[in-house]
Amino acid sequence: MIQKEMIQQAEKKWVTAADLNAVSRHTIMEALDIRVEEFSEHSIVLSMPISDATRQPYGLLHGGVSMVLAETAASFHACWGIDIMDKAPVGIEINGSHLNSADSGNVRAVGKVLRKSASLIVHEIEITHVETGRLLCISRVTNFYKKIRHKPGTN
C-alpha cells in the first residue's frame, strides 16, 4: 500500500514543500522528523530536531544523520522540474566535512545547485545549528538522472 501511495504522489510534479512532506510518510524522513520548509527552482531548505534518534553514543548529532539530511535535500531538490515518472534522481556520490558539533536544538539544511545537466545534478548543502547559527557540516551530493523503464502495459 505504501508503494502505491508513493506512485500516486509521483504521478504529479512535486512543486511545493507540502508535496515533498506528503511523500515522506513511512520513510527515514518521517522517522527522523525531517521537514521540507522551502522548495524552489534554485534551493531547498529542510529542518530536523536533534533527538535521541539522531544522536550518536556520545550524545552528539550523528555524522551519518547529517549525510542523510544532505542527501535528502539534494535528492528531493533534484526532482524540481522533471517528470519523475520518466526519470528519477539517484545518488552516485556524497561527501561531507563535519566542522562543529551539536547535542540539542534543531538543524537546518540549505541545498543549492552547483551544476545541472541533462544527466547529472550537483548540490552543495550547508547544515547549520538553528539556535547558534554555527555551521555544522558542508556536503556535496551528485545525483544521476536514471531513466525509468516502464513495464509493458504500463504508462
C-alpha positions in Angstrom: 0.0 0.0 0.0 2.8 2.4 0.8 4.5 2.0 -2.6 1.1 2.5 -4.3 0.6 5.8 -2.4 4.1 7.0 -3.4 3.5 6.1 -7.1 0.2 8.0 -7.0 2.0 11.0 -5.5 4.7 10.7 -8.1 2.2 11.0 -10.9 2.3 14.7 -10.5 5.3 17.1 -10.4 6.4 17.9 -6.9 6.5 21.7 -6.7 5.8 22.6 -3.1 7.2 21.8 0.3 3.8 20.3 1.2 4.1 17.9 -1.8 7.5 16.7 -0.6 6.4 16.4 3.0 3.4 14.3 1.8 5.6 11.7 0.1 7.9 11.5 3.2 5.4 9.3 5.1 6.7 5.8 6.1 10.3 6.8 5.2 13.5 7.8 7.0 12.4 11.4 6.7 9.4 10.7 8.9 11.4 8.6 11.3 13.9 11.4 11.9 11.2 14.2 11.7 12.9 15.8 8.6 10.6 18.6 7.2 10.8 20.5 4.0 10.5 24.2 4.8 11.1 25.7 1.4 11.4 24.4 -2.1 12.1 26.5 -5.2 13.9 26.2 -8.5 17.3 27.2 -7.1 17.3 25.9 -3.5 15.7 23.7 -0.8 15.5 24.1 3.0 15.0 21.2 5.4 14.8 21.2 9.2 15.2 18.5 11.7 15.3 18.4 15.5 18.3 16.8 17.3 16.7 14.0 19.3 17.7 10.6 20.7 17.1 9.1 17.2 19.7 11.4 15.7 22.4 11.3 18.3 25.5 9.0 18.4 26.5 7.3 21.7 28.4 10.4 22.9 25.2 12.4 22.7 26.2 14.5 19.7 24.4 14.8 16.3 25.5 11.7 14.4 27.5 12.4 11.3 25.6 9.8 9.3 22.4 11.6 10.1 23.9 14.8 8.7 24.6 12.8 5.5 21.0 11.5 5.4 19.8 15.1 5.7 22.2 16.3 3.0 21.2 13.5 0.6 17.5 14.1 1.3 17.9 17.8 0.5 19.8 17.1 -2.8 17.6 14.2 -4.0 14.4 16.0 -3.3 15.6 19.2 -4.9 16.8 17.2 -7.9 13.1 16.4 -8.6 12.4 20.1 -9.4 11.0 20.5 -12.9 11.4 16.9 -14.0 8.9 14.2 -14.8 9.6 11.7 -12.0 7.6 9.1 -13.9 10.2 9.3 -16.7 13.5 9.7 -14.8 14.5 9.6 -11.1 17.5 11.2 -9.4 19.7 8.5 -7.8 22.7 9.5 -5.6 26.1 8.5 -7.0 28.4 10.5 -4.8 28.3 12.2 -1.4 30.9 13.8 0.8 30.8 15.8 3.9 33.0 17.7 6.3 31.8 17.8 9.9 33.0 21.2 11.1 31.3 21.6 14.5 29.1 19.5 16.8 25.7 20.0 18.5 23.8 17.9 21.1 20.4 19.6 21.2 18.2 22.0 19.4 17.4 22.0 15.7 19.4 21.9 12.4 18.7 23.4 9.1 20.0 22.1 5.7 20.1 24.5 2.8 20.8 22.9 -0.6 21.8 24.9 -3.7 22.6 23.7 -7.2 26.2 23.9 -8.2 25.7 22.4 -11.7 22.9 20.8 -13.6 23.0 18.9 -16.9 20.6 16.5 -18.7 22.1 13.6 -16.8 23.6 14.9 -13.6 22.9 17.5 -10.8 25.4 18.6 -8.2 24.3 20.2 -4.9 26.1 21.9 -2.1 24.4 21.5 1.3 25.2 23.6 4.4 23.9 22.2 7.7 23.7 24.8 10.5 22.6 24.7 14.1 19.5 26.9 14.2 19.9 28.2 17.8 23.6 29.2 17.4 23.9 29.8 13.7 27.1 27.6 13.7 27.9 25.7 10.5 28.0 22.0 11.5 28.6 20.3 8.1 29.2 21.1 4.5 28.3 18.5 2.0 28.3 17.9 -1.8 25.9 15.4 -3.4 25.8 14.3 -7.0 22.6 12.7 -8.4 22.3 10.9 -11.7 19.0 11.1 -13.6 18.2 7.5 -14.2 15.7 6.7 -16.9 12.6 4.8 -15.6 12.0 1.6 -17.5 8.2 1.1 -17.7 6.9 -2.5 -17.8 4.9 -3.4 -20.9 1.3 -2.5 -20.5 2.0 0.5 -18.1 2.4 4.2 -18.8 
